[in-house]
Amino acid sequence: MSFKSFLAKPFAKTISRKIKSESIHAVELQTQIMNELIEKGKTTVFGKDHGFEKISNYEDFKNHVPIVDYEQMKNYVERVMAGEENVLWKGKPIYFGKTSGTTSGTKYIPITKDSISNHLDTARNALMCYIAETGKTNWVDGKMIFLSGSPELDEKNGIKTGRLSGIVNHHVPAYLRKNQLPSYQTNCIEDWETKVEKIVEETMNQNMTLISGIPPWVQMYYDRLIERTGKKTIAEIFPNLQLFVYGGVNFAPYREKLERTVGKKIDGIETYPASEGFIAFQDSQKETGLLLNTNSGIFFEFIPATEIFSEHPKRMTLKDVELGINYAIIINNNAGLWGYNIGDTVKFVSQNPYRIVVTGRIKHFISAFGEHVIAEEVEYAILEAAKKMNAEITEFHVAPFISSDQGQSYHEWFIEFAKSPADMKVFANELEQNMMLKNIYYRDLIEGKILRSLKITPMKKDSFTNYMRSKGKLGGQNKVARLGNDRSVADELSTLTNDN
């Protein structure tokens, strides 16, 4: 055991005890953070525009701070980008996190001197909780690979701008820097496929112990490693690989193929980072869900997902949430985001402490016929069908097909199989039954013959990779939309099917 791994245990226990203590007082801490944000926000342009001096409690807060998306706060962001100070938060941001929006184009999310610790400390806390619970520290001495965006940053009026993963890369602690791969030069490569090949070269002969990244891109990296080395599993290449840190998408549909590719059981830590804030992380290998980050400069609000598009949706704080309800998550933070709808939905699986699971995106749903199908439902349906039929899924997308003929509309599933089911008709029936079980509106539409049974369109190998490449979104933090309420993605995927 190295001196570094020896010191990791007492440090991890200290951090873990602090997190557990804070989780007990989550509601009180959230109230405290709300008050601190209001006090510091009073002198900002936003605070003055919205009467922060009149806010003394949460009811006042709701009356003065509207729920907004990026488009609705864009004018404030543009003033910050133009060089104006004290607009959304005191002074100027130290970074802009650059992220892609579905309707807003590129979004620029402020990261301030006060908020940067939320991004950095939370990643550390997730690892420390793992050490404190398991006692495993051997991975600290090996090489660690972070499949992330480029760390090269642009500037806008003196404010450094780039992808969140690239920004965080500049803050990797010195004690981990020498263990980090790939090299800075390789990390700066923009073309994902070129970058992966270079990463393979740099890592294939190293003692890799930790890998971090979004599951589909990690799978691509694994596939390239196996092709390059001629080995059958990743465990043969990296026998000391112990830990997989992931986030960004639901891991469940990728789990079976990834674990088979690795060839041995390794531990995982799920995280929920976003440019807007590091929202939650897995604090235990034994418990379900991610611990909500309730003492890290973010004041959370929650709106029942069914009300998010209402004119006057019900807003609530942590103390009023219930288990098993889908909520849109709203952020107010010390980066200057106020009433900001990040577009995600979550469900609480525990209130002591407050743990969540991410259930989908507000804008990623199907309700062409009033069914309001969400990501959680389609992911459950396909995962259960794959388990029963011994199939493996690489990626998928679901979209409505609307016919003018009564009873001829349906949901079309574009599925790329790593391992196809023995009988596609039986698989489709399993998928249908699972969907009807999870969504009563869908069941009523099928039983009422408003919709006919779903259609599966098998996809060629690498279809989704090719689709993402065509959009300039291959690799990094980019994700395939699992659901579409129209045919915009489906029509492009149709050109890549096995039928062509």
C-alpha positions in Angstrom: 0.0 0.0 0.0 1.4 3.4 -1.0 1.5 6.4 1.3 -1.2 8.1 -0.8 -3.6 5.2 -0.5 -2.8 4.9 3.2 -3.8 8.5 3.8 -6.9 8.2 1.7 -8.8 6.1 4.3 -8.8 8.5 7.2 -9.6 11.4 4.8 -12.4 9.5 3.3 -13.9 8.7 6.7 -13.8 12.4 7.6 -15.6 13.4 4.4 -18.1 10.6 4.7 -19.0 11.5 8.3 -19.5 15.2 7.3 -21.8 14.2 4.4 -23.9 11.9 6.6 -24.3 14.6 9.2 -25.3 17.1 6.6 -27.9 14.7 5.0 -29.7 14.5 8.4 -30.2 18.3 8.3 -30.9 18.6 4.6 -34.2 20.6 4.9 -32.6 23.1 7.4 -29.6 23.5 5.2 -31.7 24.2 2.1 -33.5 27.0 3.9 -30.2 28.4 5.0 -28.9 28.3 1.4 -32.0 30.0 0.1 -31.6 32.9 2.6 -27.9 33.2 1.8 -28.6 33.3 -2.0 -31.3 36.0 -1.6 -29.1 38.1 0.6 -26.2 38.0 -1.8 -28.5 38.4 -4.8 -30.1 41.6 -3.6 -27.3 43.8 -5.1 -27.4 42.1 -8.6 -29.3 43.4 -11.6 -31.5 40.3 -11.4 -32.2 40.8 -7.7 -33.1 44.4 -8.2 -35.4 43.6 -11.1 -37.2 41.0 -9.1 -37.5 42.7 -5.7 -35.2 40.6 -3.7 -35.4 43.1 -0.8 -39.0 42.1 -0.4 -38.3 38.4 0.0 -38.3 37.1 3.6 -39.6 33.5 3.1 -40.2 30.8 0.5 -43.7 32.1 -0.3 -42.2 35.5 -1.1 -39.5 33.8 -3.1 -42.1 32.0 -5.3 -43.9 35.3 -5.9 -40.7 37.2 -7.0 -38.6 34.5 -8.8 -40.3 33.1 -11.9 -39.5 29.6 -13.3 -37.4 30.1 -16.5 -35.5 28.2 -19.1 -32.4 29.4 -20.9 -34.2 31.4 -23.5 -36.0 33.4 -20.7 -32.8 34.3 -18.9 -30.7 34.7 -22.0 -30.8 38.5 -22.0 -29.1 38.5 -18.5 -26.5 36.0 -19.7 -25.7 38.1 -22.8 -25.1 41.2 -20.5 -22.6 39.1 -18.5 -20.9 37.9 -21.7 -20.7 41.5 -22.8 -18.6 42.3 -19.7 -21.1 43.7 -17.3 -20.6 42.9 -13.6 -23.1 42.1 -10.9 -25.8 40.9 -13.3 -26.8 37.4 -12.0 -24.3 37.1 -9.3 -21.7 39.4 -7.7 -18.8 40.3 -9.9 -18.2 38.2 -13.0 -18.2 34.4 -13.6 -14.8 32.8 -13.8 -16.0 30.4 -16.5 -18.9 29.8 -18.9 -19.9 26.2 -19.2 -20.7 25.7 -22.9 -23.5 23.2 -23.5 -25.8 22.3 -26.4 -29.5 23.1 -26.2 -32.2 21.5 -28.2 -34.0 24.8 -28.9 -31.5 27.4 -27.8 -28.5 26.3 -29.7 -25.3 26.7 -27.7 -26.0 27.7 -24.0 -23.5 29.5 -21.8 -23.9 28.6 -18.2 -22.1 30.8 -15.6 -19.7 29.2 -13.2 -18.5 31.5 -10.4 -15.8 31.6 -7.8 -18.4 30.6 -5.3 -19.9 27.8 -7.4 -16.8 26.0 -8.7 -16.4 24.1 -5.5 -19.7 22.5 -6.1 -18.4 20.8 -9.2 -15.0 19.9 -7.8 -15.8 18.9 -4.2 -18.8 16.7 -5.2 -16.7 14.6 -7.6 -14.2 14.1 -4.7 -17.0 13.3 -2.2 -18.4 10.5 -4.4 -15.0 8.8 -4.4 -14.4 9.4 -0.7 -17.8 7.9 0.2 -16.8 4.8 -1.8 -13.5 4.4 0.0 -15.1 5.0 3.4 -17.8 2.3 2.8 -15.7 -0.3 1.0 -12.2 0.3 2.4 -10.8 -0.1 -1.2 -7.9 2.2 -2.0 -5.7 0.2 -4.4 -7.2 2.1 -7.4 -5.6 5.3 -6.0 -2.2 4.1 -7.1 -3.1 3.1 -10.6 -3.8 5.1 -13.8 -7.2 6.8 -14.1 -8.8 7.6 -17.4 -11.4 10.4 -17.9 -13.2 10.3 -21.2 -14.2 13.9 -21.4 -14.4 16.9 -23.7 -11.4 19.1 -24.7 -9.8 21.1 -21.9 -8.9 23.8 -24.4 -10.9 26.9 -23.4 -11.9 30.0 -25.4 -12.5 33.5 -23.9 -15.4 35.8 -24.0 -14.5 39.3 -22.6 -11.9 37.7 -20.3 -14.2 34.8 -19.1 -12.8 31.4 -20.0 -15.4 29.3 -21.9 -15.6 25.5 -22.6 -17.2 22.2 -21.9 -17.8 21.5 -18.2 -15.6 18.4 -18.3 -12.8 20.4 -19.9 -13.1 23.1 -17.3 -12.9 20.5 -14.5 -9.9 19.0 -16.1 -7.9 22.1 -15.2 -8.7 21.5 -11.5 -7.6 17.9 -11.1 -5.7 17.9 -7.8 -1.9 17.6 -8.1 -1.8 14.3 -6.3 -4.0 12.8 -9.0 -2.5 14.6 -12.0 0.4 12.1 -12.5 -2.1 9.3 -12.5 -4.4 10.9 -15.1 -4.8 9.8 -18.7 -5.1 10.6 -21.5 -2.4 13.2 -21.9 -3.4 16.9 -22.2 -2.5 16.9 -25.9 -4.7 13.9 -26.6 -7.5 15.3 -24.6 -7.5 18.4 -26.8 -8.2 16.4 -30.0 -11.7 17.4 -31.1 -12.5 14.6 -33.5 -13.8 11.8 -31.3 -12.7 8.8 -33.3 -9.2 10.2 -33.7 -9.2 10.9 -30.0 -10.3 7.4 -29.1 -7.6 5.8 -31.2 -4.9 8.0 -29.5 -6.4 7.2 -26.1 -6.1 3.5 -26.8 -2.4 3.9 -27.8 -1.7 5.8 -24.5 -3.6 3.5 -22.2 -3.4 -0.1 -23.6 -0.2 -0.9 -21.8 -0.9 1.0 -18.6 -2.1 -0.2 -15.1 -5.6 1.2 -15.5 -7.6 1.1 -12.2 -10.4 3.7 -12.8 -12.4 4.7 -15.8 -14.8 7.6 -16.0 -17.2 8.5 -18.8 -20.6 8.3 -20.3 -21.4 4.5 -20.9 -21.9 4.4 -24.7 -18.5 6.2 -25.3 -16.8 4.0 -22.7 -18.1 1.0 -24.7 -16.7 2.4 -27.9 -13.3 2.8 -26.1 -13.5 -0.8 -24.9 -14.3 -2.1 -28.3 -11.3 -0.3 -29.8 -9.1 -1.7 -27.1 -10.2 -5.2 -27.8 -9.8 -4.8 -31.6 -6.3 -3.3 -31.1 -5.0 -5.8 -28.6 -6.7 -9.0 -29.8 -7.8 -9.8 -26.3 -11.2 -11.1 -25.5 -12.1 -8.9 -22.4 -11.0 -5.6 -20.8 -10.0 -7.6 -17.7 -7.3 -9.3 -19.7 -5.9 -5.8 -20.7 -6.5 -4.1 -17.4 -6.4 -6.9 -14.7 -6.5 -4.3 -11.9 -9.4 -2.3 -13.2 -11.6 -1.7 -10.1 -13.9 1.3 -10.6 -16.2 2.8 -13.2 -17.5 6.3 -12.6 -20.3 7.2 -14.9 -23.3 9.6 -15.4 -25.3 11.4 -18.0 -27.6 8.5 -19.1 -29.4 5.6 -17.4 -26.8 2.9 -17.1 -29.2 0.0 -17.0 -29.6 -0.5 -20.8 -25.8 -0.5 -21.3 -24.9 -2.6 -18.2 -25.1 -6.1 -19.6 -22.9 -5.4 -22.7 -20.4 -3.4 -20.7 -20.0 -6.0 -18.0 -19.6 -8.7 -20.6 -17.0 -6.7 -22.4 -15.1 -6.1 -19.1 -15.2 -9.8 -18.3 -15.3 -9.4 -14.5 -17.3 -7.6 -11.9 -16.1 -4.1 -11.0 -17.6 -1.5 -8.8 -19.5 1.6 -10.1 -20.2 5.1 -8.9 -23.0 7.0 -10.5 -22.9 10.7 -10.6 -25.3 13.5 -11.7 -23.2 16.4 -12.9 -24.5 19.2 -15.1 -23.1 22.6 -16.2 -25.8 24.2 -14.0 -24.5 22.3 -10.9 -23.4 18.9 -9.6 -26.8 17.8 -8.4 -26.3 14.3 -6.8 -24.0 11.4 -6.5 -24.0 7.8 -5.4 -22.8 7.7 -1.8 -23.3 4.0 -1.1 -22.8 0.7 -3.0 -25.6 -0.8 -0.9 -28.4 1.7 -1.3 -30.6 2.7 -4.3 -30.4 6.2 -5.7 -28.1 9.2 -5.6 -27.7 11.5 -2.6 -29.1 14.9 -3.4 -26.4 17.6 -2.9 -28.2 19.7 -0.4 -25.3 21.7 1.1 -23.3 22.8 -2.0 -24.6 26.3 -2.9 -27.8 25.0 -4.7 -31.3 25.7 -3.4 -33.6 23.1 -5.1 -37.2 23.4 -6.0 -39.5 20.7 -7.4 -42.5 20.8 -9.6 -44.7 17.7 -10.3 -43.7 16.8 -13.9 -47.4 16.7 -14.9 -47.7 20.4 -14.0 -44.4 21.8 -15.5 -46.2 23.3 -18.5 -49.1 24.7 -16.5 -49.4 28.5 -16.2 -49.2 28.3 -12.4 -47.4 25.0 -11.5 -47.1 23.9 -7.9 -43.6 24.7 -6.6 -42.2 23.1 -3.5 -39.1 22.7 -1.5 -37.4 19.6 -0.3 -39.5 19.2 2.8 -42.7 18.7 0.8 -41.6 16.1 -1.8 -43.1 12.6 -1.8 -41.6 9.3 -2.8 -42.4 7.9 -6.3 -43.5 11.2 -7.9 -41.8 12.5 -11.0 -40.6 16.0 -10.4 -39.0 18.6 -12.7 -36.0 19.8 -10.8 -35.4 23.6 -10.5 -32.1 25.2 -9.5 -31.2 28.4 -7.7 -27.5 28.7 -7.1 -24.4 30.8 -6.3 -23.6 30.9 -10.0 -26.6 33.2 -10.5 -29.2 30.8 -11.8 -32.6 31.7 -10.5 -35.7 29.5 -10.9 -33.9 27.7 -13.6 -35.5 24.6 -15.1 -32.7 22.3 -16.2 -35.1 20.1 -18.1 -34.6 16.9 -16.1 -37.1 14.9 -14.1 -36.3 13.0 -10.9 -38.0 10.7 -8.5 -37.3 10.4 -4.8 -36.6 6.8 -3.6 -35.6 7.8 -0.1 -36.3 10.8 2.3 -33.9 9.7 5.0 -31.5 10.7 3.5 -32.9 12.4 0.3 -31.9 10.1 -2.6 -33.2 10.4 -6.1 -33.1 8.6 -9.5 -33.1 10.5 -12.7 -36.2 9.5 -14.7 -35.8 11.5 -18.0 -36.0 14.8 -19.8 -39.0 17.1 -19.8 -38.7 17.6 -23.5 -38.0 14.0 -24.3 -41.4 12.3 -24.2 -44.0 10.9 -26.5 -47.5 12.2 -26.2 -48.7 12.3 -29.8 -51.9 10.5 -28.7 -52.1 11.7 -25.1 -50.0 8.8 -23.7 -47.2 11.0 -22.2 -44.6 8.2 -22.3 -41.4 9.1 -20.5 -37.8 7.8 -20.6 -38.2 5.8 -17.3 -41.0 3.7 -18.9 -39.3 2.9 -22.2 -36.0 2.1 -20.5 -37.8 -0.3 -18.1 -39.7 -1.9 -20.9 -36.8 -2.6 -23.1 -34.5 -3.7 -20.3 -37.0 -6.2 -19.0 -37.7 -7.6 -22.4 -34.0 -7.9 -23.1 -33.4 -9.8 -19.9 -36.2 -12.2 -20.6 -35.2 -12.8 -24.2 -31.4 -12.9 -23.5 -30.9 -10.0 -25.8 -28.4 -7.1 -25.5 -29.1 -3.5 -26.5 -26.6 -1.1 -27.9 -28.9 1.9 -28.3 -32.4 2.8 -29.2 -34.9 5.6 -30.0 -38.7 5.6 -29.9 -40.9 7.9 -32.0 -44.6 8.0 -33.0 -45.8 7.2 -36.4 -49.1 9.0 -37.1 -51.4 7.6 -39.7 -54.5 9.2 -41.1 -56.2 5.8 -41.1 -58.0 4.9 -37.8 -56.0 2.5 -35.7 -53.0 2.5 -37.9 -50.8 4.8 -35.9 -48.1 3.2 -33.7 -44.9 3.7 -31.7 -41.8 2.8 -33.7 -38.7 1.5 -31.8 -35.4 1.9 -33.6 -33.1 -0.6 -31.8 -29.5 -1.5 -32.4 -28.9 -4.9 -30.8 -25.5 -6.1 -29.6 -27.2 -9.5 -29.4 -30.5 -9.9 -31.2 -33.4 -11.9 -29.6 -34.1 -15.3 -31.0 -37.6 -14.3 -31.9 -38.2 -10.7 -32.8 -42.0 -11.1 -32.7 -41.9 -12.5 -29.1 -39.5 -9.7 -28.1 -41.9 -7.1 -29.5 -44.8 -8.6 -27.6 -42.8 -8.5 -24.4 -41.9 -4.9 -25.0 -45.6 -4.1 -25.6 -46.7 -5.8 -22.5 -44.1 -4.0 -20.4 -45.1 -0.6 -21.8 -48.8 -1.3 -21.1 -47.8 -2.3 -17.6 -45.9 1.0 -17.0 -48.2 3.4 -18.8 -52.0 3.1 -18.4 -52.7 5.6 -21.1 -50.7 3.6 -23.6 -52.5 0.5 -22.5 -55.9 2.2 -23.1 -54.8 3.3 -26.6 -53.7 -0.2 -27.5 -56.8 -1.9 -26.0 -59.1 0.7 -27.5 -57.5 0.1 -30.9 -56.5 3.8 -31.2 -52.9 2.6 -31.7 -51.8 -0.7 -33.2 -49.0 -2.7 -31.7 -45.5 -1.2 -31.7 -43.1 -1.7 -34.5 -39.5 -2.7 -34.0 -37.1 -1.4 -36.7 -33.7 -3.2 -36.2 -30.7 -1.0 -36.9 -27.4 -1.8 -38.5 -24.2 -2.0 -36.3 -22.9 1.5 -35.5 -26.1 3.2 -36.8 -26.4 5.4 -33.7 -22.7 6.2 -33.8 -23.0 7.2 -37.5 -26.1 9.3 -36.7 -24.3 11.2 -33.9 -21.3 11.6 -36.2 -23.5 13.2 -38.8 -24.7 15.7 -36.2 -21.1 16.5 -35.1 -22.0 15.1 -31.6 -19.8 12.0 -31.5 -18.3 11.3 -28.1 -17.7 13.6 -25.1 -20.8 14.4 -23.1 -23.2 14.0 -26.0 -26.2 11.6 -25.7 -28.7 10.1 -28.0 -32.3 11.2 -27.4 -34.2 8.1 -26.4 -37.6 9.6 -27.1 -39.0 11.9 -29.7 -42.5 13.4 -29.9 -42.0 13.8 -33.6 -40.2 12.1 -36.4 -37.2 14.4 -36.7 -34.7 11.8 -35.4 -36.7 8.8 -36.6 -36.7 9.9 -40.2 -32.9 10.2 -40.2 -32.5 6.8 -38.5 -34.8 5.3 -41.1 -32.0 5.7 -43.7 -29.6 3.6 -41.5 -31.8 0.5 -40.8 -31.1 -3.1 -41.6 -33.8 -2.9 -44.3 -31.6 -0.6 -46.5 
